[in-house]
Amino acid sequence: MMPLDSRFRRVGFALLTAGSLAVASASPALAQTPFSQIDRASAGKVSFAAAQSGQPIEAGSQVAISGEGFKAGQPVTLFYGTTPLTPTALVANGEGKISGSITIPADAVSGIHPIVVVAREPYFATVAELKVSPSVPLSGQQRFTITQADETRGLYQSAYSAKNNVLFTASSVGRPPVSQSELLKLDADKLTVLARAVPPAAPAPAPRPGAPAQAAAPGVFAVYGVGVDDAKGTVWATNTRQNTIAVYNQADLSLVKQFDVGTVPHSRDVVVDETLGKAYASATGTPDVVVIDTGALAVAKTIAVQTPRRGEEFSALSLSLDRAAHKLYVVSMTTNEVAIIDTRTDTVAKILPVPGARNAIGVSHDPQSGRIYVAAQGSDNLIVLDGASGAVIADTPVGAGALNVVFDPVKRLAYVANRNAGTITVTDPDGKIVANLGPAPLANHVSLGKNGVIYAVDKSAGVRDAEADVIMRIAPK
């Protein structure tokens, strides 16, 4: 189990002292004879979810308890420290499942709280995690001019072309084989569509082992991540499902090159260093960043980031490129680290831990101060690091599912897309919240435009019962 933030450990038993949570005092019924029969083969596990489907667990909310893998009739008690969370034990039904509910105190501290699960007759114990997400109210909307457009469904990322003042967005709908996907070119000010392209057909996926033989629909080389190369007039896209990348012409979105399947395993982000003639693509689930020569349109190198943590593997996700300083920042979700790559030599210069992060997923940087901004989906926070020393400058709870972050060096503000909270949190360079914008029901990505303008992708079509997701243009006043 990963270590918890010291803030959460200090909460201790205090979390459950509020009267809004029904608790039972210790009683003989809860007693367990020490070193009696133990359940050696138990697969018991417990999970928690908000009573309202799809919502985060926040202070004051109802929480549904569910568990499985217990023995029929086995009493199961949940404890926070030594305090039981329910008035009586939950008894497993004939299928070995338990269910119940609790109310989180209104003054509960956000964070990942360890809950001790104790089963009796025979004895078994484990620890389940209950995450209480921060509830950050909307604020500061009057400081920004926000316009939006609904152009297509399945939006994932966007990238801005400063040379042409256009915005490119990638969209894909459904699971493999994906047949509905588009690359869009938008007017960066009006958000109107200037051009759109459907990716080419992709090879049919191999049948799963043991699955009945049948003709599989091939789908298309669906686009997810996107980056621009203004020097060569191209736009790059990641084809996550086919483990590769593609290059399109900015002018008319005609396909320049579709790379072979397997070029970049589970490709996520792609960024282009126009001065050095290199594109960098992250291979999620691996420690690799693939380097492509943008002139030859060929793979030049694969950079493998080796974590110093024994028994763990770096998993490359979001990328942030500082062209002037020749630095590429790469965040790892599995090890909660940020690697700094020297783009002149394509070698790893430094790896910094991100204390307080769980499932770190988004990264950005301030080219002026060298600070690094990390959004952590599992711990719902924005962590600001000193890029030289690695010291934590700020650890700010921003909202459930902090997914992506971008720092604007013009207005000197950081923007965090909180997918589960449905907000876009704005902080100053020190991580202090100055605004919380929304609603943005499924905020997925934020990217940098010109003169302090930020573009946000909100995958809210399903939530709003609409035909298209939302592209937001956020301009500070």
VOGU-3710 file (C-alpha; in Angstrom, 3 decimals, decimal comma):
1> mmpldsrfrr> 0,000/0,000/0,000  1,314/3,439/-0,871  2,083/5,848/2,015  -0,601/8,349/2,890  -0,089/12,063/3,060  0,845/13,157/6,568  -2,143/15,476/6,581  -4,442/12,495/6,448  -2,559/10,508/9,067  -2,855/13,377/11,528
11> vgfalltags> -6,613/13,299/11,229  -6,583/9,959/13,042  -9,733/9,197/14,912  -10,989/12,774/14,805  -12,724/12,289/11,458  -15,401/10,084/12,938  -16,230/12,077/16,056  -18,856/14,189/14,282  -22,447/13,314/15,163  -23,507/12,886/11,532
21> lavasaspal> -21,893/9,444/11,397  -23,636/6,625/13,216  -21,097/4,634/15,242  -21,278/1,917/17,838  -19,217/1,678/20,954  -17,135/-1,398/21,430  -19,175/-4,322/22,688  -18,684/-8,014/23,460  -20,396/-8,822/20,155  -17,397/-7,343/18,370
31> aqtpfsqidr> -14,865/-9,290/20,388  -12,544/-11,682/18,602  -10,664/-14,377/20,496  -6,990/-13,717/19,771  -5,212/-16,255/17,583  -8,314/-18,332/16,960  -9,297/-19,900/13,652  -8,270/-17,757/10,668  -9,667/-17,647/7,147  -6,615/-18,563/5,073
41> asagkvsfaa> -8,404/-18,539/1,723  -10,530/-15,401/2,084  -10,935/-13,188/-0,976  -12,928/-10,614/0,944  -12,731/-7,049/-0,276  -14,735/-3,871/0,326  -15,263/-0,787/-1,811  -17,046/2,529/-1,408  -19,035/4,716/-3,783  -21,132/7,848/-3,567
51> aqsgqpieag> -24,815/7,130/-3,082  -25,462/9,102/-6,270  -23,907/7,217/-9,168  -21,016/8,948/-10,894  -20,488/11,521/-8,150  -17,390/11,817/-5,943  -17,514/11,108/-2,219  -17,358/14,432/-0,404  -17,759/15,631/3,177  -21,381/15,364/4,292
61> sqvaisgegf> -22,352/12,888/1,575  -23,881/9,427/1,741  -21,584/6,507/0,955  -22,625/3,068/-0,228  -20,602/0,138/1,105  -20,253/-3,013/-0,964  -18,162/-6,107/-0,414  -17,668/-9,587/-1,781  -15,587/-12,689/-1,304  -16,719/-13,384/2,261
71> kagqpvtlfy> -18,292/-16,587/3,589  -22,067/-16,812/3,773  -23,264/-15,602/7,172  -19,877/-14,127/8,092  -20,172/-10,905/10,165  -18,012/-8,079/8,818  -17,216/-4,887/10,759  -15,588/-1,766/9,342  -13,401/0,354/11,606  -11,777/3,761/11,409
81> gttpltptal> -8,972/3,089/13,856  -10,853/1,377/16,703  -14,196/3,066/15,958  -16,783/0,905/14,160  -18,498/2,677/11,272  -21,878/0,944/11,470  -24,091/0,258/14,516  -23,895/-3,487/13,882  -21,772/-5,793/11,791  -22,695/-6,315/8,153
91> vangegkisg> -23,554/-9,956/7,525  -22,548/-11,633/4,269  -25,422/-13,100/2,272  -25,494/-16,492/0,584  -23,230/-15,190/-2,181  -20,681/-13,841/0,292  -21,610/-10,204/-0,368  -22,207/-7,380/2,104  -23,818/-3,965/1,681  -24,548/-0,954/3,836
101> sitipadavs> -24,145/2,790/4,022  -22,620/5,535/6,136  -22,652/9,330/6,156  -19,345/11,150/5,921  -19,096/13,923/8,548  -19,615/17,442/7,233  -16,197/18,467/8,558  -14,329/15,462/7,151  -10,856/16,137/5,824  -10,332/15,294/2,157
111> gihpivvvar> -7,912/12,512/1,416  -7,535/8,740/1,209  -8,602/7,195/4,506  -7,675/3,595/5,439  -10,656/1,578/6,675  -9,962/-1,634/8,579  -12,192/-4,523/7,461  -12,570/-7,300/10,045  -14,488/-10,523/9,362  -15,189/-13,084/12,083
121> epyfatvael> -16,008/-16,763/12,276  -13,416/-17,424/10,864  -11,157/-14,400/11,320  -9,923/-12,283/8,421  -8,740/-8,658/8,215  -7,726/-6,301/5,448  -7,623/-2,569/4,707  -9,881/-0,779/2,237  -9,405/2,801/1,089  -12,154/5,412/1,225
131> kvspsvplsg> -11,346/8,586/-0,682  -13,047/11,785/0,444  -12,698/14,309/-2,367  -12,404/18,039/-1,719  -15,490/20,149/-2,321  -14,321/23,441/-3,816  -17,161/25,913/-4,498  -17,360/27,780/-7,799  -15,769/31,201/-7,615  -14,114/33,941/-9,623
141> qqrftitqad> -16,138/33,472/-12,808  -16,426/37,241/-13,188  -12,672/37,415/-13,768  -12,904/35,471/-17,037  -14,724/35,626/-20,343  -15,842/32,110/-21,180  -17,241/31,146/-24,574  -18,004/27,656/-25,740  -19,037/25,602/-28,739  -20,509/22,145/-29,302
151> etrglyqsay> -18,892/20,779/-32,463  -18,518/17,003/-32,125  -18,714/14,156/-29,665  -15,889/12,241/-28,017  -13,431/15,111/-27,548  -10,157/14,259/-25,816  -7,445/16,868/-26,310  -6,756/20,154/-28,088  -3,633/21,973/-29,269  -3,149/25,556/-30,480
161> saknnvlfta> -1,257/26,756/-33,561  0,208/30,187/-32,821  1,269/30,679/-36,435  -2,237/30,207/-37,835  -4,375/31,080/-34,789  -6,307/27,839/-35,071  -7,167/25,128/-32,587  -6,967/21,420/-33,361  -9,067/18,920/-31,435  -9,135/15,129/-31,469
171> ssvgrppvsq> -12,305/13,123/-30,933  -13,127/9,429/-30,703  -16,315/7,708/-29,581  -16,696/4,279/-28,025  -14,421/1,324/-27,519  -12,483/-0,724/-30,064  -13,030/-1,101/-32,859  -13,723/2,666/-32,896  -15,508/3,731/-36,068  -16,427/7,322/-35,116
181> sellkldadk> -13,423/9,623/-34,885  -12,485/13,065/-36,196  -9,651/15,537/-36,259  -11,059/19,084/-36,241  -9,534/22,452/-37,121  -11,265/25,392/-35,433  -11,022/29,160/-35,559  -9,273/29,843/-32,255  -11,375/32,922/-31,491  -14,826/31,942/-32,749
191> ltvlaravpp> -14,521/28,161/-32,218  -16,127/27,533/-35,602  -15,057/24,506/-37,624  -12,723/25,283/-40,518  -11,952/21,702/-41,543  -12,490/18,163/-40,336  -11,004/14,814/-41,252  -11,900/11,199/-40,575  -8,878/8,957/-39,925  -8,193/6,077/-42,341
201> aapapaprpg> -9,387/2,526/-41,742  -7,318/0,500/-39,325  -6,490/-3,218/-39,440  -9,074/-5,411/-37,722  -8,001/-6,281/-34,171  -6,874/-9,819/-33,469  -9,589/-11,977/-31,866  -9,280/-12,472/-28,144  -8,005/-15,880/-27,000  -10,916/-18,270/-26,642
211> apaqaaapgv> -13,377/-15,930/-28,367  -15,484/-17,387/-31,200  -14,058/-16,780/-34,653  -15,930/-14,042/-36,439  -15,178/-11,136/-38,724  -14,234/-8,103/-36,601  -15,031/-4,599/-37,765  -11,734/-2,841/-38,531  -12,649/0,610/-37,257  -10,355/3,589/-37,901
221> favygvgvdd> -7,066/4,940/-36,622  -8,958/6,886/-33,947  -7,290/10,075/-32,709  -6,919/10,998/-29,039  -3,873/13,150/-28,253  -2,878/16,072/-30,460  0,152/18,351/-30,957  1,216/20,923/-33,547  4,326/21,630/-35,594  4,082/25,167/-36,967
231> akgtvwatnt> 7,526/24,956/-38,545  6,441/22,189/-40,900  2,736/23,025/-40,971  1,615/19,704/-39,544  -0,542/18,440/-36,719  0,303/15,214/-34,892  -2,202/12,801/-33,373  -1,898/9,752/-31,155  -3,795/6,593/-32,154  -4,018/5,087/-28,690
241> rqntiavynq> -6,053/2,033/-29,673  -3,639/1,013/-32,438  -0,510/1,870/-30,422  0,789/4,381/-32,939  0,719/7,987/-34,170  -0,191/9,933/-37,311  0,699/13,225/-38,991  -1,767/15,487/-40,831  -1,403/18,664/-42,872  -2,572/21,736/-40,939
251> adlslvkqfd> -3,984/23,454/-44,020  -6,580/20,881/-45,083  -6,117/18,019/-42,593  -4,972/15,663/-45,330  -3,021/12,681/-44,012  0,745/13,062/-44,317  1,760/9,779/-42,691  0,086/7,043/-40,731  2,771/5,262/-38,706  2,667/1,479/-38,390
261> vgtvphsrdv> 0,682/-0,222/-35,673  2,885/-0,701/-32,608  5,114/2,347/-33,187  4,124/3,854/-29,801  2,433/1,434/-27,357  -0,799/2,938/-25,978  0,255/6,379/-27,192  -1,191/9,236/-25,120  0,434/12,657/-25,504  2,482/14,050/-28,368
271> vvdetlgkay> 4,446/17,315/-28,346  6,726/18,786/-31,015  10,024/20,604/-30,543  10,091/22,606/-33,781  13,588/24,017/-33,181  15,158/20,574/-32,860  12,911/18,833/-35,399  11,644/16,207/-32,961  8,276/14,931/-31,830  7,872/13,152/-28,510
281> asatgtpdvv> 5,089/10,639/-27,787  4,398/8,987/-24,444  3,800/5,231/-24,341  1,397/4,737/-21,441  1,953/1,631/-19,364  5,643/1,595/-20,266  8,602/3,732/-19,167  9,108/4,871/-22,763  8,973/8,176/-24,588  9,345/7,659/-28,338
291> vidtgalava> 11,301/10,292/-30,289  10,397/10,892/-33,943  12,432/12,843/-36,479  9,894/15,320/-37,896  11,862/15,728/-41,116  12,353/12,074/-41,938  9,083/11,084/-40,230  10,826/8,119/-38,664  11,474/6,932/-35,132  14,843/8,246/-34,013
301> ktiavqtprr> 15,071/6,875/-30,487  13,162/5,472/-27,549  13,915/6,989/-24,158  13,308/4,540/-21,316  12,822/6,299/-17,971  14,184/4,083/-15,203  12,727/4,837/-11,800  15,101/4,488/-8,839  12,295/2,759/-6,913  13,008/-0,926/-6,559
311> geefsalsls> 10,365/-3,235/-7,971  8,389/-0,439/-9,667  8,147/0,783/-13,252  7,759/4,323/-14,523  4,615/4,779/-16,678  4,886/7,725/-19,076  1,701/9,794/-19,366  1,377/13,560/-19,822  4,140/15,614/-21,413  5,086/19,279/-21,070
321> ldraahklyv> 7,768/20,790/-23,308  9,992/23,777/-22,537  11,509/24,463/-25,958  13,768/27,317/-24,866  15,274/25,392/-21,946  15,400/22,109/-23,921  13,466/20,252/-21,232  10,687/17,716/-21,562  8,681/16,955/-18,424  7,129/13,487/-18,200
331> vsmttnevai> 4,798/12,399/-15,388  4,429/8,812/-14,164  1,102/7,603/-12,794  2,457/4,387/-11,304  5,438/5,809/-9,421  4,223/9,392/-8,859  7,355/10,943/-10,287  8,317/13,531/-12,866  11,200/12,862/-15,225  13,059/15,759/-16,816
341> idtrtdtvak> 14,524/14,878/-20,213  17,244/16,911/-21,929  15,885/17,234/-25,475  19,314/18,057/-26,926  20,669/14,636/-25,968  17,351/12,823/-25,394  18,557/11,512/-22,070  16,960/11,618/-18,626  18,540/14,453/-16,663  16,599/14,075/-13,428
351> ilpvpgarna> 13,722/12,219/-11,788  11,782/13,950/-9,015  9,313/12,271/-6,640  5,920/13,940/-6,228  5,096/13,603/-2,508  1,394/13,617/-1,694  0,345/12,462/-5,156  -1,693/9,365/-5,941  -2,019/8,436/-9,619  -0,190/11,522/-10,880
361> igvshdpqsg> -1,402/12,061/-14,432  -1,103/15,683/-15,629  2,015/17,858/-15,830  2,937/21,401/-16,825  5,705/23,846/-16,063  6,529/27,514/-15,573  9,381/28,436/-17,943  10,198/31,505/-15,855  10,680/29,878/-12,450  11,231/26,276/-13,487
371> riyvaaqgsd> 8,419/25,131/-11,231  6,585/21,934/-12,114  2,798/21,534/-11,763  1,385/18,028/-11,294  -2,300/17,073/-11,286  -3,004/13,850/-9,382  -6,201/12,031/-10,269  -6,128/9,625/-7,344  -5,548/12,232/-4,639  -7,513/15,124/-6,198
381> nlivldgasg> -4,737/17,654/-5,774  -2,336/19,978/-7,573  1,253/19,701/-6,404  3,759/22,426/-7,199  7,419/21,394/-7,176  10,632/23,359/-7,278  12,138/22,102/-10,525  15,695/22,340/-9,233  15,438/20,879/-5,731  12,204/18,914/-6,006
391> aviadtpvga> 10,868/20,601/-2,861  7,081/20,788/-2,539  5,974/24,402/-2,817  2,242/23,702/-2,623  -0,153/20,785/-2,225  -3,599/22,127/-3,103  -6,853/20,113/-3,047  -8,604/21,187/-6,254  -11,427/18,719/-6,914  -12,248/15,110/-7,641
401> galnvvfdpv> -10,340/13,558/-10,525  -7,689/16,206/-11,176  -6,816/15,024/-14,664  -4,754/17,615/-16,527  -2,999/20,912/-15,852  -1,550/23,720/-17,939  0,426/26,755/-16,757  0,005/30,066/-18,571  3,272/32,067/-18,398  1,557/35,261/-19,661
411> krlayvanrn> -1,045/35,734/-16,922  0,916/33,422/-14,615  -1,968/31,140/-13,757  -2,317/27,350/-13,605  -5,518/25,662/-14,800  -6,531/22,182/-13,600  -9,261/20,101/-15,267  -11,099/18,161/-12,541  -13,080/15,538/-14,429  -15,161/14,098/-11,582
421> agtitvtdpd> -15,738/17,410/-9,846  -16,792/19,003/-13,142  -14,683/22,114/-12,597  -11,593/23,912/-13,842  -9,582/25,230/-10,917  -7,333/28,250/-11,419  -4,373/28,876/-9,110  -1,596/31,417/-8,873  2,045/30,295/-9,337  2,202/29,339/-5,650
431> gkivanlgpa> -0,764/26,977/-5,924  -3,283/29,262/-4,214  -6,782/28,992/-5,696  -7,936/32,237/-7,327  -10,995/30,859/-9,155  -12,955/27,654/-9,664  -14,806/27,654/-12,970  -17,756/25,586/-14,055  -19,866/23,722/-14,368  -17,796/21,580/-16,714
441> planhvslgk> -19,310/18,155/-15,978  -16,504/16,014/-17,421  -13,569/18,387/-17,859  -10,951/16,300/-19,646  -8,103/18,479/-20,904  -6,704/22,022/-20,836  -4,316/23,578/-23,340  -2,577/26,917/-23,810  -3,562/29,482/-26,428  -2,299/33,034/-26,973
451> ngviyavdks> -2,164/35,989/-24,546  -3,428/34,021/-21,575  -6,264/32,220/-23,361  -6,900/28,625/-22,270  -8,902/25,971/-24,106  -10,719/23,301/-22,121  -12,353/20,130/-23,408  -15,486/19,062/-21,547  -16,790/15,567/-22,423  -20,286/16,371/-21,139
461> agvrdaeadv> -22,508/15,406/-24,077  -23,893/12,366/-22,280  -24,454/14,282/-19,061  -26,270/17,101/-20,859  -28,105/14,742/-23,241  -26,508/16,699/-26,081  -25,152/15,712/-29,479  -21,661/17,119/-28,953  -19,100/17,734/-26,230  -18,080/21,245/-25,237
471> imriapk> -14,986/23,214/-26,176  -14,441/26,126/-23,782  -12,383/29,231/-24,503  -11,324/30,852/-21,221  -9,883/34,365/-21,420  -8,828/36,299/-18,304  -10,294/39,833/-18,262
//
